[in-house]
C-alpha cells in the first residue's frame, strides 16, 4: 500500500468510525442510555464480531492491518486526553463530604470483588487461552479483582450531574466512593504491570517512579502552575502559547509513565488532578473536549472492537466463563456497595442507587483490559469476555438507577412543584 492509498484508507476509516459512533450514540440516547454506551457498542459492531462476520472482505478493505498502527496511535492519544479530562473534573472536596460512608462503600466495593476474583482464578487459571501462560496466581487474581472492582467514574459523574444530584447525599456518596474505587483499582493495575514479566528491577522502577511522579505532581507541580492559572484567570482567556505549553506538559507526563514501565493514561490522569482549578480548567476542557470525545475516543472504541471476538462465546466453555464472570461482577460489586451504604446510615433506596451506579464499568474497563492485553497479561478470549461484561454492566446502570431511585426523585420534584404552586397561590 503506497502513501496515498494509506492516507485514503485511514480517512475512510475515520469517516466510518465517526458515522457509526454518532448513529449508535443517538440510538443509545433514544433508549435512555448515555451516548458513550452506543459508542462502545459501535466499536464492537465495526469489528470481526459483526461487520467482519457478515461482510469480511469489505471490513478488511476498510480496516486493513497496515493502518492499525495509526489507528492505535489515535486511540491511545484519545484515551490519554480523556483521562486527562477526567482528572480535570476530579473533585477532591468530595472526600470531605460523607467521608465515613464513602470509604466504607469504596472498601466494600474493592474487598468483595477482589475476594471473588481470587476464588474465580482458582478455576480460571486451569482453562487455557484466558491468561498468559506464565502468569502467577497472584497477578491473575489482582488483575481480575481490579477489572471487577473498577467503576465507570466519568459516566457516574455525568448521570449525577445531569439529574441535579450533585449537592445531594447520594451524589456526594457515589462520586466520592467511585473516585476512591478507581484510584485503588488503577493502583493495583500498576502493581500488576510493574511485576508481570518484567523482573524485580523493572517492578521497582515502575513502583518507585509512579510514586515519585504522583508525589511531585501533588506537592510541587500544582504550585508551579498556579501563577499560570492566575494569569489566565485575570485575562479571562488562554493564549495558544499557554495551551501549547500545557499540551507539552501532558505529553511529557504521559511519556514519563511509559518510561517507568506503567502506561500513559496514568500520566494524563494524575496531571489532570494536579492542575490548579479555575479558568485554566475550563479553557482546557473547552479546547480538548470536543476533539477528544467526538473524534479520538471513537477511534479507541473501534480499536478495542477490532480485537474483540464475540464469536468466541459460541463455545460453551467460554460462554460459561463469561456468564460466571458477569454474574460474579454484578453481585460482588452491587451487593457490597449496597450493604456498605446501608450499614453506614443510608436509606435502602439511596443504598440501592449507589449499588446500581457503582456497578457500571464503561470506558474505564475497556482502558484497563486494553492495557492488560497490550502487556500480555490476558489473552484475546478473556479480553472479549471482559468487553462483554463492560457493555452489559454499563447498559444495566441507568435502567437500574431509574428503577430504584428515579421514581423517588421524580416524586420529590412533583411534590416540590406542588408546594411552590401553593405558595404562589397563597401569596
C-alpha positions as a Markdown table, in Angstrom:
| # | Residue | x | y | z |
|---|---|---|---|---|
| 1 | Unk | 0.0 | 0.0 | 0.0 |
| 2 | Unk | 1.5 | 3.3 | -1.1 |
| 3 | Unk | 1.3 | 6.5 | 0.9 |
| 4 | Unk | -1.7 | 7.9 | -1.0 |
| 5 | Unk | -3.6 | 4.7 | -0.6 |
| 6 | Unk | -2.7 | 4.6 | 3.1 |
| 7 | Unk | -3.9 | 8.1 | 3.7 |
| 8 | Unk | -7.1 | 7.5 | 1.8 |
| 9 | Unk | -7.9 | 4.3 | 3.6 |
| 10 | Unk | -7.3 | 5.9 | 7.0 |
| 11 | Unk | -9.6 | 8.8 | 6.1 |
| 12 | Unk | -12.3 | 6.3 | 5.0 |
| 13 | Unk | -11.8 | 4.5 | 8.4 |
| 14 | Unk | -12.2 | 7.8 | 10.2 |
| 15 | Unk | -15.4 | 8.6 | 8.3 |
| 16 | Unk | -16.9 | 5.2 | 9.0 |
| 17 | Unk | -15.9 | 5.4 | 12.7 |
| 18 | Unk | -17.4 | 8.8 | 13.2 |
| 19 | Unk | -20.7 | 7.9 | 11.5 |
| 20 | Unk | -21.1 | 4.7 | 13.4 |
| 21 | Unk | -20.3 | 6.5 | 16.7 |
| 22 | Unk | -22.9 | 9.2 | 16.1 |
| 23 | Unk | -25.6 | 6.7 | 14.9 |
| 24 | Unk | -25.2 | 4.3 | 17.8 |
| 25 | Unk | -24.7 | 7.2 | 20.2 |
| 26 | Unk | -28.1 | 8.6 | 19.0 |
| 27 | Unk | -29.7 | 5.2 | 19.4 |
| 28 | Unk | -28.4 | 4.8 | 22.9 |
| 29 | Unk | -29.8 | 8.2 | 23.9 |
| 30 | Unk | -33.1 | 7.3 | 22.3 |
| 31 | Unk | -33.5 | 4.4 | 24.6 |
| 32 | Unk | -32.4 | 6.3 | 27.6 |
| 33 | Unk | -28.7 | 5.3 | 27.7 |
| 34 | Unk | -25.6 | 7.5 | 27.8 |
| 35 | Unk | -24.1 | 8.3 | 24.4 |
| 36 | Unk | -20.9 | 6.5 | 25.4 |
| 37 | Unk | -22.7 | 3.2 | 25.7 |
| 38 | Unk | -23.7 | 3.5 | 22.0 |
| 39 | Unk | -20.1 | 4.4 | 21.0 |
| 40 | Unk | -18.8 | 1.3 | 22.9 |
| 41 | Unk | -21.3 | -0.9 | 21.0 |
| 42 | Unk | -20.4 | 0.8 | 17.7 |
| 43 | Unk | -16.7 | -0.2 | 18.2 |
| 44 | Unk | -17.7 | -3.9 | 18.6 |
| 45 | Unk | -20.1 | -3.7 | 15.7 |
| 46 | Unk | -17.3 | -2.5 | 13.4 |
| 47 | Unk | -15.0 | -5.3 | 14.4 |
| 48 | Unk | -14.9 | -9.0 | 13.4 |
| 49 | Unk | -17.8 | -9.9 | 15.7 |
| 50 | Unk | -20.5 | -8.4 | 13.4 |
| 51 | Unk | -19.2 | -6.3 | 10.4 |
| 52 | Unk | -16.4 | -8.7 | 9.8 |
| 53 | Unk | -18.6 | -11.7 | 10.4 |
| 54 | Unk | -21.2 | -10.8 | 7.7 |
| 55 | Unk | -19.0 | -8.7 | 5.3 |
| 56 | Unk | -15.4 | -9.8 | 5.9 |
| 57 | Unk | -14.0 | -8.6 | 2.6 |
| 58 | Unk | -15.4 | -5.1 | 3.0 |
| 59 | Unk | -14.4 | -5.0 | 6.6 |
| 60 | Unk | -10.8 | -5.9 | 5.7 |
| 61 | Unk | -10.7 | -3.3 | 3.0 |
| 62 | Unk | -11.8 | -0.6 | 5.4 |
| 63 | Unk | -9.6 | -1.8 | 8.3 |
| 64 | Unk | -6.5 | -3.4 | 6.8 |
| 65 | Unk | -3.7 | -4.5 | 9.0 |
| 66 | Unk | -1.3 | -1.8 | 7.5 |
| 67 | Unk | -3.3 | 1.0 | 9.0 |
| 68 | Unk | -3.7 | -0.4 | 12.5 |
| 69 | Unk | -0.6 | 1.4 | 13.9 |
| 70 | Unk | -2.1 | 4.8 | 13.0 |
| 71 | Unk | -5.5 | 3.8 | 14.5 |
| 72 | Unk | -3.7 | 2.6 | 17.6 |
| 73 | Unk | -1.9 | 6.0 | 17.9 |
| 74 | Unk | -5.2 | 7.9 | 17.6 |
| 75 | Unk | -6.8 | 5.5 | 20.1 |
| 76 | Unk | -4.0 | 5.9 | 22.7 |
| 77 | Unk | -3.9 | 9.7 | 22.3 |
| 78 | Unk | -7.7 | 9.8 | 22.7 |
| 79 | Unk | -7.8 | 7.7 | 25.8 |
| 80 | Unk | -4.8 | 9.6 | 27.3 |
| 81 | Unk | -6.5 | 13.0 | 26.7 |
| 82 | Unk | -9.8 | 11.6 | 28.0 |
| 83 | Unk | -8.2 | 10.5 | 31.3 |
| 84 | Unk | -6.6 | 14.0 | 31.5 |
| 85 | Unk | -10.1 | 15.5 | 31.2 |
| 86 | Unk | -11.4 | 13.0 | 33.8 |
| 87 | Unk | -8.5 | 14.2 | 36.1 |
| 88 | Unk | -9.5 | 17.8 | 35.5 |
| 89 | Unk | -13.1 | 17.0 | 36.7 |
| 90 | Unk | -11.9 | 15.1 | 39.7 |
| 91 | Unk | -13.3 | 17.0 | 42.8 |
| 92 | Unk | -11.0 | 16.4 | 45.7 |
| 93 | Unk | -13.5 | 18.2 | 48.0 |
| 94 | Unk | -15.9 | 15.3 | 47.7 |
| 95 | Unk | -13.7 | 13.3 | 50.2 |
| 96 | Unk | -14.6 | 15.9 | 52.8 |
| 97 | Unk | -18.3 | 15.0 | 52.4 |
| 98 | Unk | -19.7 | 11.8 | 53.9 |
| 99 | Unk | -16.1 | 10.5 | 54.3 |
| 100 | Unk | -17.2 | 7.6 | 56.5 |
| 101 | Unk | -19.8 | 6.3 | 54.2 |
| 102 | Unk | -17.7 | 6.9 | 51.0 |
| 103 | Unk | -14.7 | 5.0 | 52.5 |
| 104 | Unk | -16.9 | 2.1 | 53.6 |
| 105 | Unk | -18.7 | 1.8 | 50.3 |
| 106 | Unk | -15.4 | 2.0 | 48.4 |
| 107 | Unk | -13.7 | -0.6 | 50.6 |
| 108 | Unk | -16.6 | -3.0 | 50.3 |
| 109 | Unk | -16.6 | -2.3 | 46.5 |
| 110 | Unk | -13.0 | -3.4 | 46.4 |
| 111 | Unk | -12.6 | -6.1 | 49.0 |
| 112 | Unk | -15.6 | -8.2 | 47.9 |
| 113 | Unk | -14.7 | -8.1 | 44.2 |
| 114 | Unk | -11.1 | -9.0 | 44.9 |
| 115 | Unk | -12.2 | -11.9 | 47.1 |
| 116 | Unk | -14.5 | -13.1 | 44.4 |
| 117 | Unk | -11.7 | -12.7 | 41.8 |
| 118 | Unk | -9.3 | -14.7 | 44.0 |
| 119 | Unk | -11.8 | -17.6 | 44.1 |
| 120 | Unk | -12.6 | -17.4 | 40.4 |
| 121 | Unk | -8.9 | -17.6 | 39.5 |
| 122 | Unk | -8.6 | -21.0 | 41.2 |
| 123 | Unk | -10.9 | -22.2 | 38.4 |
| 124 | Unk | -9.9 | -19.8 | 35.5 |
| 125 | Unk | -6.2 | -20.5 | 35.6 |
| 126 | Unk | -6.8 | -24.1 | 34.7 |
| 127 | Unk | -8.5 | -23.0 | 31.5 |
| 128 | Unk | -6.3 | -22.4 | 28.5 |
| 129 | Unk | -6.5 | -19.2 | 26.4 |
| 130 | Unk | -7.6 | -16.8 | 29.1 |
| 131 | Unk | -4.5 | -15.6 | 31.0 |
| 132 | Unk | -0.9 | -15.5 | 29.8 |
| 133 | Unk | 0.7 | -18.9 | 30.2 |
| 134 | Unk | 3.4 | -17.7 | 32.6 |
| 135 | Unk | 1.2 | -15.5 | 34.8 |
| 136 | Unk | 1.2 | -16.2 | 38.5 |
| 137 | Unk | -1.9 | -16.8 | 40.5 |
| 138 | Unk | -1.4 | -13.6 | 42.5 |
| 139 | Unk | -1.1 | -11.4 | 39.3 |
| 140 | Unk | -4.1 | -13.1 | 37.7 |
| 141 | Unk | -6.2 | -12.5 | 40.9 |
| 142 | Unk | -5.1 | -8.9 | 41.2 |
| 143 | Unk | -5.9 | -8.1 | 37.6 |
| 144 | Unk | -9.3 | -9.8 | 37.7 |
| 145 | Unk | -10.1 | -8.1 | 41.0 |
| 146 | Unk | -9.2 | -4.6 | 39.6 |
| 147 | Unk | -11.3 | -5.3 | 36.5 |
| 148 | Unk | -14.3 | -6.4 | 38.5 |
| 149 | Unk | -13.9 | -3.6 | 41.1 |
| 150 | Unk | -13.4 | -0.7 | 38.7 |
| 151 | Unk | -16.3 | 1.8 | 38.3 |
| 152 | Unk | -17.2 | 4.0 | 35.3 |
| 153 | Unk | -16.4 | 7.1 | 37.2 |
| 154 | Unk | -16.9 | 9.6 | 34.4 |
| 155 | Unk | -20.3 | 8.1 | 33.4 |
| 156 | Unk | -21.3 | 8.0 | 37.1 |
| 157 | Unk | -20.5 | 11.7 | 37.4 |
| 158 | Unk | -22.5 | 12.6 | 34.3 |
| 159 | Unk | -25.6 | 10.7 | 35.5 |
| 160 | Unk | -25.4 | 12.5 | 38.8 |
| 161 | Unk | -24.8 | 16.0 | 37.3 |
| 162 | Unk | -27.5 | 15.6 | 34.6 |
| 163 | Unk | -30.1 | 14.6 | 37.2 |
| 164 | Unk | -29.2 | 17.5 | 39.5 |
| 165 | Unk | -28.0 | 15.3 | 42.3 |
| 166 | Unk | -24.5 | 16.9 | 42.8 |
| 167 | Unk | -25.5 | 18.5 | 46.1 |
| 168 | Unk | -27.4 | 15.6 | 47.5 |
| 169 | Unk | -26.1 | 12.9 | 49.9 |
| 170 | Unk | -26.5 | 10.3 | 47.1 |
| 171 | Unk | -24.4 | 12.4 | 44.7 |
| 172 | Unk | -21.6 | 13.1 | 47.2 |
| 173 | Unk | -21.5 | 9.5 | 48.4 |
| 174 | Unk | -21.5 | 7.9 | 44.9 |
| 175 | Unk | -18.9 | 10.3 | 43.5 |
| 176 | Unk | -16.5 | 10.1 | 46.4 |
| 177 | Unk | -16.8 | 6.3 | 46.6 |
| 178 | Unk | -16.4 | 5.9 | 42.8 |
| 179 | Unk | -13.3 | 8.1 | 42.9 |
| 180 | Unk | -11.7 | 6.1 | 45.7 |
| 181 | Unk | -12.6 | 2.9 | 43.9 |
| 182 | Unk | -11.0 | 3.8 | 40.7 |
| 183 | Unk | -7.8 | 5.2 | 42.3 |
| 184 | Unk | -7.4 | 1.9 | 44.2 |
| 185 | Unk | -8.1 | -0.2 | 41.1 |
| 186 | Unk | -5.6 | 1.8 | 39.0 |
| 187 | Unk | -3.0 | 1.4 | 41.8 |
| 188 | Unk | -3.5 | -2.4 | 41.8 |
| 189 | Unk | -3.2 | -2.4 | 38.0 |
| 190 | Unk | 0.0 | -0.5 | 38.2 |
| 191 | Unk | 1.4 | -3.1 | 40.6 |
| 192 | Unk | 0.4 | -5.9 | 38.2 |
| 193 | Unk | 2.0 | -4.2 | 35.2 |
| 194 | Unk | 5.1 | -3.5 | 37.2 |
| 195 | Unk | 5.6 | -7.1 | 38.4 |
| 196 | Unk | 4.3 | -9.0 | 35.4 |
| 197 | Unk | 7.2 | -10.5 | 33.4 |
| 198 | Unk | 9.5 | -7.5 | 34.0 |
| 199 | Unk | 11.7 | -8.8 | 36.7 |
| 200 | Unk | 12.4 | -7.2 | 40.1 |
| 201 | Unk | 14.4 | -4.2 | 38.9 |
| 202 | Unk | 11.7 | -3.2 | 36.4 |
| 203 | Unk | 9.0 | -3.6 | 39.0 |
| 204 | Unk | 10.9 | -1.4 | 41.5 |
| 205 | Unk | 11.4 | 1.2 | 38.7 |
| 206 | Unk | 7.7 | 1.3 | 37.9 |
| 207 | Unk | 6.5 | 1.5 | 41.5 |
| 208 | Unk | 9.1 | 4.0 | 42.7 |
| 209 | Unk | 8.8 | 6.0 | 39.5 |
| 210 | Unk | 5.0 | 6.1 | 39.8 |
| 211 | Unk | 5.0 | 7.1 | 43.4 |
| 212 | Unk | 7.7 | 9.8 | 42.8 |
| 213 | Unk | 5.8 | 11.2 | 39.8 |
| 214 | Unk | 2.5 | 11.4 | 41.8 |
| 215 | Unk | 4.2 | 12.9 | 44.8 |
| 216 | Unk | 5.9 | 15.6 | 42.6 |
| 217 | Unk | 2.6 | 16.4 | 40.9 |
| 218 | Unk | 0.6 | 16.8 | 44.0 |
| 219 | Unk | 3.2 | 18.6 | 46.2 |
| 220 | Unk | 5.0 | 20.8 | 43.7 |
| 221 | Unk | 3.5 | 21.0 | 40.2 |
| 222 | Unk | 0.2 | 22.4 | 41.3 |
| 223 | Unk | 2.0 | 25.3 | 43.0 |
| 224 | Unk | 4.3 | 25.8 | 40.0 |
| 225 | Unk | 1.3 | 26.0 | 37.7 |
| 226 | Unk | -0.6 | 28.4 | 39.9 |
| 227 | Unk | 0.9 | 31.6 | 38.5 |
| 228 | Unk | 0.0 | 30.5 | 35.0 |
| 229 | Unk | -3.5 | 29.7 | 36.2 |
| 230 | Unk | -3.7 | 33.2 | 37.9 |
| 231 | Unk | -2.7 | 34.9 | 34.6 |
| 232 | Unk | -5.4 | 33.0 | 32.7 |
| 233 | Unk | -7.9 | 33.9 | 35.3 |
| 234 | Unk | -7.1 | 37.6 | 35.2 |
| 235 | Unk | -7.1 | 37.8 | 31.4 |
| 236 | Unk | -10.2 | 35.6 | 31.0 |
| 237 | Unk | -8.5 | 33.7 | 28.2 |
| 238 | Unk | -5.8 | 31.2 | 27.4 |
| 239 | Unk | -3.3 | 32.1 | 24.7 |
| 240 | Unk | -2.3 | 29.5 | 22.2 |
| 241 | Unk | 1.2 | 29.6 | 23.6 |
| 242 | Unk | -0.1 | 28.7 | 27.0 |
| 243 | Unk | -2.2 | 26.0 | 25.6 |
| 244 | Unk | 0.7 | 24.6 | 23.7 |
| 245 | Unk | 2.8 | 24.6 | 26.9 |
| 246 | Unk | 0.2 | 22.6 | 28.7 |
| 247 | Unk | -0.1 | 20.1 | 25.8 |
| 248 | Unk | 3.7 | 19.6 | 26.0 |
| 249 | Unk | 3.4 | 19.0 | 29.8 |
| 250 | Unk | 0.7 | 16.4 | 29.1 |
| 251 | Unk | 2.9 | 14.7 | 26.5 |
| 252 | Unk | 5.8 | 14.6 | 28.9 |
| 253 | Unk | 3.7 | 13.3 | 31.8 |
| 254 | Unk | 2.3 | 10.5 | 29.6 |
| 255 | Unk | 5.9 | 9.7 | 28.4 |
| 256 | Unk | 7.2 | 9.7 | 31.9 |
| 257 | Unk | 4.7 | 7.0 | 32.9 |
| 258 | Unk | 5.5 | 4.9 | 29.8 |
| 259 | Unk | 9.2 | 5.3 | 30.6 |
| 260 | Unk | 9.0 | 4.0 | 34.1 |
| 261 | Unk | 7.0 | 0.9 | 32.8 |
| 262 | Unk | 3.4 | 1.9 | 33.6 |
| 263 | Unk | 1.0 | 3.4 | 31.0 |
| 264 | Unk | 0.5 | 6.8 | 29.5 |
| 265 | Unk | -3.0 | 7.1 | 30.9 |
| 266 | Unk | -1.6 | 7.3 | 34.5 |
| 267 | Unk | 0.4 | 10.4 | 33.5 |
| 268 | Unk | -2.6 | 12.2 | 31.9 |
| 269 | Unk | -4.9 | 11.3 | 34.8 |
| 270 | Unk | -2.6 | 12.4 | 37.6 |
| 271 | Unk | -1.7 | 15.6 | 35.8 |
| 272 | Unk | -5.4 | 16.4 | 35.4 |
| 273 | Unk | -5.9 | 16.0 | 39.2 |
| 274 | Unk | -2.8 | 18.2 | 39.9 |
| 275 | Unk | -3.9 | 21.1 | 37.7 |
| 276 | Unk | -5.0 | 24.2 | 39.6 |
| 277 | Unk | -8.7 | 24.7 | 39.5 |
| 278 | Unk | -10.5 | 27.7 | 37.9 |
| 279 | Unk | -10.5 | 29.3 | 34.5 |
| 280 | Unk | -7.4 | 27.2 | 33.3 |
| 281 | Unk | -9.5 | 24.0 | 33.6 |
| 282 | Unk | -12.5 | 25.5 | 31.8 |
| 283 | Unk | -10.3 | 26.7 | 28.9 |
| 284 | Unk | -8.6 | 23.3 | 28.6 |
| 285 | Unk | -11.9 | 21.5 | 28.6 |
| 286 | Unk | -13.3 | 23.8 | 26.0 |
| 287 | Unk | -10.4 | 23.2 | 23.6 |
| 288 | Unk | -9.9 | 19.5 | 24.2 |
| 289 | Unk | -13.3 | 18.0 | 25.0 |
| 290 | Unk | -14.9 | 18.1 | 21.5 |
| 291 | Unk | -12.0 | 16.7 | 19.5 |
| 292 | Unk | -11.3 | 14.1 | 22.2 |
| 293 | Unk | -14.8 | 12.8 | 22.7 |
| 294 | Unk | -16.2 | 13.2 | 19.2 |
| 295 | Unk | -13.1 | 12.1 | 17.2 |
| 296 | Unk | -10.4 | 10.4 | 19.2 |
| 297 | Unk | -12.4 | 8.3 | 21.7 |
| 298 | Unk | -14.5 | 6.6 | 18.9 |
| 299 | Unk | -11.1 | 5.5 | 17.5 |
| 300 | Unk | -10.3 | 3.9 | 20.8 |
| 301 | Unk | -13.7 | 2.1 | 20.9 |
| 302 | Unk | -13.1 | 0.9 | 17.3 |
| 303 | Unk | -9.6 | -0.3 | 18.0 |
| 304 | Unk | -10.9 | -2.3 | 21.0 |
| 305 | Unk | -13.8 | -3.6 | 18.9 |
| 306 | Unk | -11.3 | -4.8 | 16.2 |
| 307 | Unk | -9.7 | -7.0 | 18.9 |
| 308 | Unk | -13.0 | -8.3 | 20.3 |
| 309 | Unk | -14.1 | -11.7 | 19.0 |
| 310 | Unk | -17.6 | -12.3 | 20.4 |
| 311 | Unk | -17.9 | -15.4 | 18.2 |
| 312 | Unk | -15.5 | -17.0 | 20.7 |
| 313 | Unk | -18.5 | -17.0 | 23.1 |
| 314 | Unk | -20.2 | -19.6 | 20.8 |
| 315 | Unk | -18.0 | -22.1 | 22.6 |
| 316 | Unk | -19.9 | -23.3 | 25.6 |
| 317 | Unk | -16.8 | -23.4 | 27.8 |
| 318 | Unk | -16.0 | -19.8 | 27.0 |
| 319 | Unk | -19.7 | -18.7 | 27.4 |
| 320 | Unk | -19.9 | -20.4 | 30.8 |
| 321 | Unk | -16.8 | -18.4 | 31.9 |
| 322 | Unk | -18.4 | -15.2 | 30.6 |
| 323 | Unk | -21.7 | -15.8 | 32.4 |
| 324 | Unk | -19.9 | -16.7 | 35.7 |
| 325 | Unk | -17.7 | -13.6 | 35.5 |
| 326 | Unk | -20.7 | -11.4 | 34.6 |
| 327 | Unk | -22.8 | -12.7 | 37.4 |
| 328 | Unk | -20.0 | -12.5 | 39.9 |
| 329 | Unk | -19.1 | -9.0 | 38.9 |
| 330 | Unk | -22.7 | -7.7 | 39.2 |
| 331 | Unk | -23.4 | -9.3 | 42.5 |
| 332 | Unk | -20.0 | -8.7 | 44.1 |
| 333 | Unk | -19.9 | -5.0 | 43.3 |
| 334 | Unk | -23.6 | -4.2 | 43.6 |
| 335 | Unk | -24.4 | -6.0 | 46.8 |
| 336 | Unk | -21.2 | -5.0 | 48.5 |
| 337 | Unk | -21.8 | -1.3 | 47.8 |
| 338 | Unk | -25.4 | -1.5 | 48.8 |
| 339 | Unk | -24.6 | -3.3 | 52.1 |
| 340 | Unk | -21.9 | -0.8 | 53.0 |
| 341 | Unk | -24.1 | 2.2 | 52.3 |
| 342 | Unk | -26.9 | 0.7 | 54.4 |
| 343 | Unk | -24.5 | -0.1 | 57.3 |
| 344 | Unk | -23.3 | 3.5 | 57.3 |
| 345 | Unk | -26.7 | 5.0 | 57.6 |
| 346 | Unk | -28.1 | 5.4 | 54.1 |
| 347 | Unk | -31.8 | 4.5 | 53.5 |
| 348 | Unk | -32.5 | 1.5 | 51.3 |
| 349 | Unk | -33.4 | 3.4 | 48.2 |
| 350 | Unk | -30.2 | 5.5 | 48.3 |
| 351 | Unk | -28.1 | 2.4 | 49.0 |
| 352 | Unk | -29.6 | 0.6 | 46.1 |
| 353 | Unk | -29.0 | 3.6 | 43.8 |
| 354 | Unk | -25.3 | 3.6 | 44.9 |
| 355 | Unk | -25.0 | -0.1 | 44.2 |
| 356 | Unk | -26.6 | 0.4 | 40.7 |
| 357 | Unk | -24.3 | 3.4 | 39.8 |
| 358 | Unk | -21.1 | 1.7 | 41.1 |
| 359 | Unk | -21.8 | -1.4 | 39.1 |
| 360 | Unk | -21.2 | 0.2 | 35.7 |
| 361 | Unk | -17.7 | -0.4 | 34.3 |
| 362 | Unk | -17.9 | 1.5 | 31.0 |
| 363 | Unk | -14.8 | 3.1 | 29.4 |
| 364 | Unk | -12.7 | 2.5 | 32.4 |
| 365 | Unk | -13.0 | -1.2 | 32.0 |
| 366 | Unk | -12.0 | -1.0 | 28.3 |
| 367 | Unk | -9.0 | 1.0 | 29.2 |
| 368 | Unk | -7.8 | -1.4 | 31.8 |
| 369 | Unk | -8.3 | -4.5 | 29.7 |
| 370 | Unk | -6.6 | -2.9 | 26.7 |
| 371 | Unk | -3.6 | -2.2 | 28.8 |
| 372 | Unk | -3.6 | -5.8 | 30.1 |
| 373 | Unk | -3.8 | -7.2 | 26.6 |
| 374 | Unk | -1.0 | -4.9 | 25.4 |
| 375 | Unk | 1.3 | -6.1 | 28.2 |
| 376 | Unk | 0.3 | -9.8 | 27.7 |
| 377 | Unk | -1.4 | -10.3 | 31.0 |
| 378 | Unk | -4.6 | -11.7 | 29.3 |
| 379 | Unk | -5.4 | -13.5 | 26.0 |
| 380 | Unk | -8.0 | -12.4 | 23.4 |
| 381 | Unk | -10.7 | -14.8 | 24.8 |
| 382 | Unk | -10.7 | -13.2 | 28.2 |
| 383 | Unk | -10.4 | -9.7 | 26.6 |
| 384 | Unk | -13.7 | -10.4 | 24.7 |
| 385 | Unk | -15.3 | -11.7 | 27.8 |
| 386 | Unk | -14.4 | -8.6 | 29.7 |
| 387 | Unk | -15.6 | -6.3 | 26.8 |
| 388 | Unk | -19.0 | -8.1 | 27.1 |
| 389 | Unk | -19.0 | -7.6 | 30.9 |
| 390 | Unk | -18.2 | -3.9 | 30.4 |
| 391 | Unk | -21.0 | -3.3 | 28.0 |
| 392 | Unk | -23.7 | -5.3 | 29.9 |
| 393 | Unk | -22.9 | -3.7 | 33.3 |
| 394 | Unk | -22.9 | -0.3 | 31.7 |
| 395 | Unk | -26.2 | -0.9 | 30.0 |
| 396 | Unk | -27.7 | -2.0 | 33.3 |
| 397 | Unk | -26.6 | 1.0 | 35.3 |
| 398 | Unk | -29.1 | 3.7 | 34.0 |
| 399 | Unk | -32.2 | 1.4 | 34.0 |
| 400 | Unk | -31.4 | 0.1 | 37.5 |
| 401 | Unk | -30.8 | 3.6 | 38.8 |
| 402 | Unk | -34.1 | 4.8 | 37.3 |
| 403 | Unk | -35.9 | 1.8 | 38.7 |
| 404 | Unk | -34.7 | 2.1 | 42.3 |
| 405 | Unk | -34.3 | 5.9 | 42.6 |
| 406 | Unk | -35.7 | 7.7 | 39.5 |
| 407 | Unk | -39.3 | 7.4 | 40.6 |
| 408 | Unk | -38.4 | 8.7 | 44.0 |
| 409 | Unk | -36.6 | 11.6 | 42.5 |
| 410 | Unk | -39.4 | 12.5 | 40.1 |
| 411 | Unk | -41.9 | 12.3 | 43.0 |
| 412 | Unk | -39.8 | 14.8 | 45.0 |
| 413 | Unk | -39.8 | 17.1 | 42.0 |
| 414 | Unk | -43.6 | 16.8 | 41.8 |
| 415 | Unk | -44.0 | 17.5 | 45.5 |
| 416 | Unk | -41.6 | 20.5 | 45.3 |
| 417 | Unk | -43.6 | 21.9 | 42.4 |
| 418 | Unk | -46.9 | 21.4 | 44.2 |
| 419 | Unk | -45.5 | 23.2 | 47.3 |
| 420 | Unk | -44.2 | 26.1 | 45.1 |
| 421 | Unk | -47.6 | 26.4 | 43.3 |
| 422 | Unk | -49.4 | 26.5 | 46.7 |
| 423 | Unk | -47.1 | 29.2 | 48.0 |
| 424 | Unk | -47.7 | 31.3 | 44.8 |
| 425 | Unk | -51.4 | 30.9 | 45.1 |
| 426 | Unk | -51.5 | 31.9 | 48.7 |
| 427 | Unk | -49.4 | 35.0 | 48.0 |
